Amino acid sequence: MNLADLRRVTVKKHLRIRFALSNGMECLVTEQGIARVPALHAVPTFNLEEELAVAEQFVVEPTVSADKPRNYTRAEMSALISAGAAGEGRHEEHEE
């Protein structure tokens, strides 16, 4: 799982995903696929890909439904991403 995977799933499934960074800050990947660290006010001293690689807990928040945010483990997040990637290969048939 990498940042591009998270960005892709947030856009396709209309989600916001948050995970904690080792320095106590939090990363938010928006439904537009933008990764932000809201508390960051200077040049970062960390690599977001490396922080994601060690993240174990994620908060997933749907943006188009009234569902409440849900906590995901790393394994559950990987499964969500895999399910989103599985649907990428399918294309709808159109009548001409």
Contacts in CASP RR format, 6 or more apart in sequence:
PFRMAT RR
TARGET T0000
AUTHOR 0000-0000-0000
METHOD contacts of the structure
MODEL  1
MNLADLRRVTVKKHLRIRFALSNGMECLVTEQGIARVPALHAVPTFNLEE
ELAVAEQFVVEPTVSADKPRNYTRAEMSALISAGAAGEGRHEEHEE
1 52 0 8 1.000
1 74 0 8 1.000
1 77 0 8 1.000
1 78 0 8 1.000
1 81 0 8 1.000
2 49 0 8 1.000
2 52 0 8 1.000
3 29 0 8 1.000
3 35 0 8 1.000
3 48 0 8 1.000
3 49 0 8 1.000
3 52 0 8 1.000
5 81 0 8 1.000
5 85 0 8 1.000
6 17 0 8 1.000
6 29 0 8 1.000
6 35 0 8 1.000
6 52 0 8 1.000
6 81 0 8 1.000
7 29 0 8 1.000
7 33 0 8 1.000
7 34 0 8 1.000
7 35 0 8 1.000
8 33 0 8 1.000
8 81 0 8 1.000
8 84 0 8 1.000
8 85 0 8 1.000
9 15 0 8 1.000
9 17 0 8 1.000
9 80 0 8 1.000
9 81 0 8 1.000
9 84 0 8 1.000
10 16 0 8 1.000
10 17 0 8 1.000
10 29 0 8 1.000
10 30 0 8 1.000
10 31 0 8 1.000
10 32 0 8 1.000
10 33 0 8 1.000
11 31 0 8 1.000
11 32 0 8 1.000
11 33 0 8 1.000
12 84 0 8 1.000
13 62 0 8 1.000
13 80 0 8 1.000
13 84 0 8 1.000
14 31 0 8 1.000
14 62 0 8 1.000
14 63 0 8 1.000
14 64 0 8 1.000
15 31 0 8 1.000
15 60 0 8 1.000
15 61 0 8 1.000
15 62 0 8 1.000
15 63 0 8 1.000
16 28 0 8 1.000
16 29 0 8 1.000
16 30 0 8 1.000
16 31 0 8 1.000
16 60 0 8 1.000
16 61 0 8 1.000
16 63 0 8 1.000
17 28 0 8 1.000
17 29 0 8 1.000
17 58 0 8 1.000
17 59 0 8 1.000
17 60 0 8 1.000
17 61 0 8 1.000
17 77 0 8 1.000
18 26 0 8 1.000
18 27 0 8 1.000
18 28 0 8 1.000
18 29 0 8 1.000
18 58 0 8 1.000
18 59 0 8 1.000
18 61 0 8 1.000
19 26 0 8 1.000
19 27 0 8 1.000
19 51 0 8 1.000
19 52 0 8 1.000
19 55 0 8 1.000
19 57 0 8 1.000
19 58 0 8 1.000
19 59 0 8 1.000
20 26 0 8 1.000
20 27 0 8 1.000
20 55 0 8 1.000
20 57 0 8 1.000
21 27 0 8 1.000
21 37 0 8 1.000
21 46 0 8 1.000
21 51 0 8 1.000
21 55 0 8 1.000
22 46 0 8 1.000
22 51 0 8 1.000
22 54 0 8 1.000
23 45 0 8 1.000
23 46 0 8 1.000
25 37 0 8 1.000
25 39 0 8 1.000
25 40 0 8 1.000
26 37 0 8 1.000
26 38 0 8 1.000
26 39 0 8 1.000
27 35 0 8 1.000
27 36 0 8 1.000
27 37 0 8 1.000
27 48 0 8 1.000
27 51 0 8 1.000
27 52 0 8 1.000
28 35 0 8 1.000
28 36 0 8 1.000
28 37 0 8 1.000
28 38 0 8 1.000
29 35 0 8 1.000
29 36 0 8 1.000
30 36 0 8 1.000
31 63 0 8 1.000
35 48 0 8 1.000
37 44 0 8 1.000
37 48 0 8 1.000
55 74 0 8 1.000
56 73 0 8 1.000
56 74 0 8 1.000
57 71 0 8 1.000
57 72 0 8 1.000
57 73 0 8 1.000
57 74 0 8 1.000
58 71 0 8 1.000
58 72 0 8 1.000
58 73 0 8 1.000
58 74 0 8 1.000
58 76 0 8 1.000
58 77 0 8 1.000
59 69 0 8 1.000
59 70 0 8 1.000
59 71 0 8 1.000
59 72 0 8 1.000
60 69 0 8 1.000
60 70 0 8 1.000
60 71 0 8 1.000
60 72 0 8 1.000
60 77 0 8 1.000
60 80 0 8 1.000
61 69 0 8 1.000
61 70 0 8 1.000
72 80 0 8 1.000
END
